[in-house]
Amino acid sequence: MSRTLWRRAATGLGALVAAAAVPLVVTTPAAHAEVEHCVTYLVHQGYVVGEQSLAACNAASDGSAIGRQSCYLTLTGLGVGYEHADTACDVASD
């Protein structure tokens, strides 16, 4: 498969995951936006975002140090690069 096709598939999957996550994420509207930014960042970095990645972004969205650490450990445990995980969790906790 060509690189462009993979990127399109990843972008489409990210949009689908984000749309499907709306009823699963029980947060304030501002926090919900941060979760979407986290998911979008990961998709743009080339990662496939599933339920565990979404849960990690959601954990960081509460703004607590524990939530951010949980996000980072979950994402790196799933194979996300350290810098990408750090940035994604930062985006989610803003």
C-alpha positions as CSV (number, residue, x, y, z in Angstrom):
1,M,0.0,0.0,0.0
2,S,1.3,3.5,-0.8
3,R,2.3,5.9,2.0
4,T,-0.5,8.3,1.0
5,L,-3.1,5.5,1.2
6,W,-1.9,4.6,4.6
7,R,-2.1,8.2,5.8
8,R,-5.6,8.5,4.4
9,A,-6.6,5.3,6.2
10,A,-5.1,6.5,9.4
11,T,-6.8,9.9,9.2
12,G,-10.1,8.2,8.4
13,L,-9.7,5.8,11.3
14,G,-8.8,8.7,13.6
15,A,-12.0,10.5,12.7
16,L,-14.0,7.4,13.1
17,V,-12.5,6.7,16.5
18,A,-13.0,10.3,17.6
19,A,-16.6,10.2,16.5
20,A,-17.2,6.9,18.2
21,A,-15.6,8.2,21.4
22,V,-18.1,11.0,21.8
23,P,-20.6,8.9,23.9
24,L,-17.7,7.1,25.7
25,V,-16.0,10.1,27.0
26,V,-17.8,11.6,30.0
27,T,-16.0,14.9,30.5
28,T,-16.7,18.6,30.2
29,P,-16.8,20.1,26.7
30,A,-13.4,21.7,27.1
31,A,-11.8,18.5,28.3
32,H,-13.5,16.6,25.4
33,A,-11.8,18.9,23.0
34,E,-8.4,18.2,24.6
35,V,-9.0,14.4,24.2
36,E,-9.8,14.9,20.5
37,H,-6.6,16.9,20.1
38,C,-4.6,14.2,21.8
39,V,-6.1,11.5,19.5
40,T,-5.6,13.7,16.4
41,Y,-2.0,14.3,17.3
42,L,-1.4,10.5,17.6
43,V,-3.1,9.8,14.3
44,H,-1.0,12.5,12.6
45,Q,2.1,10.9,14.0
46,G,1.1,7.7,12.3
47,Y,-0.3,5.7,15.2
48,V,-3.4,3.6,15.1
49,V,-5.7,4.9,17.9
50,G,-7.8,2.3,19.7
51,E,-9.7,2.2,23.0
52,Q,-6.6,2.0,25.2
53,S,-5.0,5.1,23.5
54,L,-8.3,6.9,23.8
55,A,-8.5,6.0,27.5
56,A,-5.0,7.3,28.0
57,C,-5.9,10.7,26.4
58,N,-9.0,10.8,28.6
59,A,-7.0,10.1,31.7
60,A,-4.7,13.1,31.0
61,S,-7.6,15.4,30.3
62,D,-8.4,15.8,34.0
63,G,-5.3,17.9,34.3
64,S,-3.9,16.0,37.3
65,A,-0.3,14.7,37.5
66,I,-1.6,11.2,38.1
67,G,-3.8,11.4,35.0
68,R,-0.9,12.6,32.9
69,Q,1.4,10.0,34.2
70,S,-1.2,7.3,33.5
71,C,-1.5,8.6,29.9
72,Y,2.2,8.6,29.3
73,L,2.7,5.1,30.7
74,T,-0.2,3.7,28.8
75,L,0.9,5.2,25.5
76,T,4.5,4.2,25.8
77,G,3.4,0.7,26.9
78,L,1.4,0.5,23.6
79,G,4.5,1.4,21.6
80,V,4.1,5.1,21.2
81,G,7.5,6.9,21.1
82,Y,8.5,8.7,24.3
83,E,8.4,12.2,22.8
84,H,5.1,11.5,21.0
85,A,3.5,10.2,24.2
86,D,4.8,13.2,26.1
87,T,3.3,15.6,23.6
88,A,0.0,13.8,23.3
89,C,-0.5,13.7,27.0
90,D,0.5,17.4,27.2
91,V,-2.1,18.3,24.6
92,A,-4.7,16.3,26.5
93,S,-4.0,17.9,29.8
94,D,-4.0,21.5,28.6
